[in-house]
Amino acid sequence: MKVTLPEPDSAERAHAEKLAVLIRNEIAASGAIPFARFMELALYAPALGYYSAGRAKFGPAGDFVTAPELGALFARTLARAWAPTLRALGADAQVVELGGGSGAFAVDCLRELAALDALPRRYCMLEPSADLRQRQQAHVHRQLPADIAARVQWITCPPEQAWQGVLIANEVVDALPATRFTLCDGEVFEEHIALEGDRFVRVERPADALVGAAVRHVERALDAPFAEGYRSEILPQLPYWIQAVTATLTAGIALFVDYGYPRREFYLPERRDGTLVCHYRHRAHADPLHWPGLADITAFVDFTALAEAGVGAGMDFVGYAPQGQFLLASGLPALIEEAQPASETARLRLAAEAKRLILPGDMGERFQAIAFARGVDDPLPGLCAVDLSRRL
C-alpha cells in the first residue's frame, strides 16, 4: 500500500541533500556501500544523521511516540521492578540508560526510585548525539530537584570501569545498523547501496564471511534454508555489541525492550521482504532511501539472537515476555490503583496510556522485554513469572 508522506520544508530538503552528498561522496570514493553503512550514516552521521541533527524526533511534534513519551507509567513500573536489586547492591549502585530519548524516562524513573528509597549513586545516560544530550540535560534539570538531577551524568561510550546496577535499553537495538541479505542461487548476498547518477539504488554483492556465517546459523536454527530471493535483516555485530555494553557490569540486570519477534516468527516465509520500517511525522513507510536524515530507519529485533548474544556474553538469562504481560506482572496495576487523577480528563488520559502500553493490538504485544543478570539474586520476579522463553 502506497503511503502519502508530508512534504519536507525547504530547510529539511536542504538538510537531507547535505547528508545525501556526504553519502554519495563515500560511494564515489569506495564503490557501493553495504546497506548497514548507509543506515549508519543516515541515522548517526555527525550533525547530519537523523539522531545527530536538531529536528524533534519524539512525541506529537516528532516522527514517533515511545513508551516513556506517553506518560510516567512505563518508567515508574520498571523502576519498581528493579528497585529491590538497586537496594540490595547498596550505595554504589548505578543505572545506565542507553539512548535516553527526550530524557522523559530518566526523569520519571528517578522520581519513582526516590519515592522508593532506591536512588542510584549515578544515573548515566549513554547518548552519542550532542543535540539529544542538550535536550535531555535541559529536561532533567528543569524537571528534577537539584540534588537528584546532580546524580545524572552523560557518557558517550559504555562504562570502562567495573560497575554494579541496572542497564536499560528501550528501543535501542532496533536502531542498530542492520545488514540486509538475500539468497541468489543458494548463495548469501548482501544488499548494498550504489548510485545511478545522483539517485541511490539497491544492488546485491556476495556476502562476506561474517554475514554469510550469521545467515547460515539462522538457517540451521530454523532447520530449513531460506527460499530463493528471500530478503531480510540480520545483526551479525549483535554479540559484539552486547559484550561491549555489558562487559563491565559485574553485578546487576540488563533489560532490553523493543519491538520484534522470536526467530521463527521473525523469519516467517511470508515475511520475505524483511521488517525494515521508516518513520516520518507519524507515518510509516518502507523506503529508507527517501529523504535520508529526515526519517527514522529501524528493523524489528530477532529476540532469539538477542538471547543468544546475552548468554554468549556470560550473563544469566532472566526471562522474556511481551511488554504488556511484563508490565502487568511488575506492578503496573498497583500504580494505576494508587493514582488519583485530578480530573475526568486526567483519568481518561491515564487509562489511554495504560491501554497503549499493555493491549495486544498496540505496544503490549508488539514490544517484547528480555533481561539478563549477573551476580544478583531474584532479579525481576515479575518477568520471571510470565516468562515465555520457550518461544525463543
N, C-alpha and C positions, 0 to 999 in steps of 0.2 A: 504494500500500500504506500503510495507516494505521500510524503509529509510536506506540507507547505510551511516554510520557515520564515520568520520575520526578517526583513532586510536589515543588515547592519548599517549604521550611520557612516558618514564619511570618515570619522576618526577610527572607527572599528575596521573599516575596509583598509585604511592606511596601515593600521597595526598588523592586520593579517598579511598584507603584502610584504611588510618588512620581514616577518617570520618566513614567508614563502621564499623570499630572496635568499635568506640565510640557508634554508634547506636546499634550494636549487643550487647554490654555490657549492655545498658539500657534495651533492650528486655530480655536479660538473667536474669536481676535483677528483672524486674517487669512484665514480660509477654508481649504479643503482645501490640503494642502501636498504638493509633489512627493515621490514615494517616496524619492528621493535625500536629501531633507531629513529624512524620518523615519528613514532608515538612519543618517544623520549623528548625529542626536540619540540614537538607540538605542545607538550604539557609543561616542560621544565627548562627550555632554553632561557638563559638569564635575561630578564627584563622583557622577554617576548612571549615565552610559553604561557599556556593557559593559567597555570598555577603561579607563574612568576610575575605576571603583569597585574595592573591595578584594578581591572574591572571586577564588580561584585560577582561572586560565584554562588553563594549560599542564600537560601531564603527567597521570599517573593520577588526581590529585586534582582536575583541572580538567575541561575540556569536549572537548579535542582534544590530539593529540600532533603537534608539529612535528619536522622532521628533527633539529635540534640537541638536542631533548629525548630522542632515542633513545640518544644516546651521543656520543662525540667524533669519529667518523669523518667526518661531513659537514663540520664546521668545519675539521678538520685537512686534508682533501682540498682545500678551497677555499683555505686558507692556502698550501698547497704550490703551487697553481695560480697564485696571484698574487704569491708571494714574489719571483720574478725581477723583476717590474715594480717592486715596492717598493724592492728593492736598486738598480735602475737609476735610480730617481728620487732616491735619496740621502737625506741625513739629515732633510730636511724633509717626507718622505712621511707621509701620514696615511691612516687608514681611517675612513670614515663609514658607520655601520650605521643603516639606517632601521628603526625598530620592533624593538627589541632583545629582545623576549620576556622570558624569565626571566633573561637575562644569560649563559646557558649557551654560546651561540655565541661571544660575545666572549671568555670565559674560555678555551675550547678553542682558538680561533683564535690568541690571543696566546701561549699556551703553545707552539703549533707554530711561530709566527713567531720566538719567542725561540730555539727549538732550531735554526732555520734561519738565524739571524743576520740577520733581516729585520724586526726590530721597527720599527713606525712611530713617528714622534715623538709623535703623538697618536692615540688611538682614540676617536672621537666617536660617541656613541650619541644619535641623534635620537629622543627619546621625550617626547611631549606629556603622557602620563599621569603625574601625580605619584605615584600608587600603584605603577605599574610601575617608575618611576625608583628609588624606595626599595628595591624588591625587587632590582633589578639592582645597585644600589650595594652592598647587603649581600652579594650573591653574589660580586661582583667582589672586594671587599675580604676576604672570607672565603677565597676560593679561590686568589688570585694573590699572589705575593711583593709586598711593598710597593713596590719600585722599578718593577715592571711595572704594578701597579694605579694608580700615580700618573700613568701615561700616559692613563688613561681619563677622559674628560670627558663631561658630559651637556649636550646642547643641545636647544632647543625649536623651532628652525627651521633650514632648510638654511644652511650656511656662507655668510656675506655677503661674506667676503674671498676672493680667489683662493687656491686650494689645489691640491695635487697628491697623487695616491694612488689609492685604491680606494673606490668606493661600492658597498655591498651591500644589497640589499633582498630578504629571504627572506619569502615570504608577507605581502607588504605591499599589492601592487596589488589583490589580491582583496578587501581591506577598504576600498578607496576607495568612498565612497558612489555607488552605481550608479543610473543612470536606467533605469527600466522603460518600454518603449514597446510600442505595439501599432498595428495597422493597422485603420482603420474606413473603409469606402467608399473605400479607396485613399489616405486621408489619415493622417498620422502623429499619433497621440495619445500622451500621456504619462500614466502611472499616477500618481495622487495618492491621498493618504490623507485621508479625511473622517471625520465622526462620525455615528453613529446612536445617539442617547442618549449613553452613555458608551463605546460599542463602536466600535473602529476598523474602517472599511470601505474597500475599494478603489473608486475612481471614475476615470473617464477624462476628461482635459481635452485640448483641442488643444495640440499641442507648440509650444514657442516656436521661434524661428528657429534657434538653436544646435542644439537636439535634432533638429529636422527635417532640417537640413543634414547632421548626423552620420549619421542613418539613411539618407538618400538617398545619401550617399557609400558606405556599405556596400553598398547595392543596386547601385550602379554597379560596384563592385569585384567583386561576385558575378555581375554581368551578368544579374540576374533580380530582379524585385520581390518583396517579401515577400507571402505569401498573406494574404488577409483573416483577421483575428483572430490572426495570428501575434504572439507576445509574447516579448520577450527583454530583455536588458540591453545597455547601451552606456555608455561613459565619454566624453562629449563634452569633459570637462575634462582628459583624459589628456595631450594635447600641452602644455597649460599647466603641469600638474603635473611632467611630465618636464623641461620647461625650468627650472622653479623648483629642482628638486633637483640639476640638473647644470650650471646656468649658470656657476657659479664654479669648476668643475673644469677647470683649464687643461691638465692632463696626467694621464692615468691611465685607469682602467677603471671602467665602471658595469655591474654584474651584477645581473640580476633573476631570481629563481627563484620559481615559483608554479605553481598548478595551472590548466590551461587548454588551449586548442586553437588551431591556426591558424584563420583566419577562416572558411574553407569548412567546417571541422568544427564550429566554434562555432555557426554559424547553419544547421545542417542542418534540412531541412523537418520531420523527425520531432522535433526539439528545439523544439517550438512553444510551450512554456511557459518557456523560458529555462533558466538554470543556477543560479538562486538556491538557496542551501542554508544552513540554520542548524545550529549545533552546540550541544548541551546535554548535559552529562555523558556524553560519548562516544556520543551518539545524534544522528543527522542527521534533520532534518525540514524541511518546506518552508513553514512559516507564520511569517514574521517579525513578525506582529502579536501573536503569543502570548507573553505574559510579556516585554515589551520590557525590555532591560537585563540579562536573565539568560542570553541565548544569543548566541553569535557569529552575525553575519549576513555572508555572503560571496557573491560571484558569481565564476564562473570568468573567466579572463583571455583576451581576444582577443589572441593574441601577434602577429598581423599588425598590429593597431592599435598595439601596443607598439613594434614595429619601425618603423612609420611615425613615431611620436612621437619615438623616439630619433634617427632620421636627421633629422627635421624640426628637432630641437634643435641640429643642427650637429655631431653625433657620427658617427664612422665605425662602421658595422656590423661586428661581430666574428664572430658566429655564433649559431646556435640549434640546440638538440637536446634530446631528453628527458633528464631528470635522470640516469637510470641510465647512459646512454651517456656523458654529460658526466663523471660521476664516475669511471667506469671508464677513460676516456681521460686523466684528470687526476691519476692517482696512487693511487687507492683500492686496487688490487690490491697495490701495494708496501706500503702501510700495513698491510694485513691480513697480508701475509707477514712483516713486521717485528714484528708483535705477538707477545708471549709471554704469553698468559693464564696466570694463576697457578693455575687450577683448571679442571676439566672444565666446571664451571658457567659460569665466565668465558668459556671458549672458545665454548660454545653461545650465550651472550649476544651475543658479538661476531658470530658467524655470523648470528644472527637480526637484528641491527642492519643488517648489510650487505645481507641479503636484502630487508629492508623498503625500503632506500634505492634498490636497483637493479632489483628484479624488475618486469616489466611489469604484473603484476597488483596491484602496490602503488604506492609512490611513484615507482618507476623510470620508468614511462610516463605516469602521471597528472600528474606535475610536469614542468615544462619549464624550461630555462635559456636566457636570451638576454643578450647582452652587447654593449656599445658601448665605443669607446675614443676618446681624443683625445690626440694628441701623444706616443704611445709606440710602440715597435717590438715586433712579435711578441707581442701580448697574448693570453693564454690559448690556447696552442697546442693543448691538449687539446680545447677546444671547437671550434677551427677544424678539427681532424682529423675530427670527427664531425658537422660542420655539415650541417643538413638545412633550410637556409633556402629551398630550392626548394618546400617545403610551405607557406610563408607566403603 
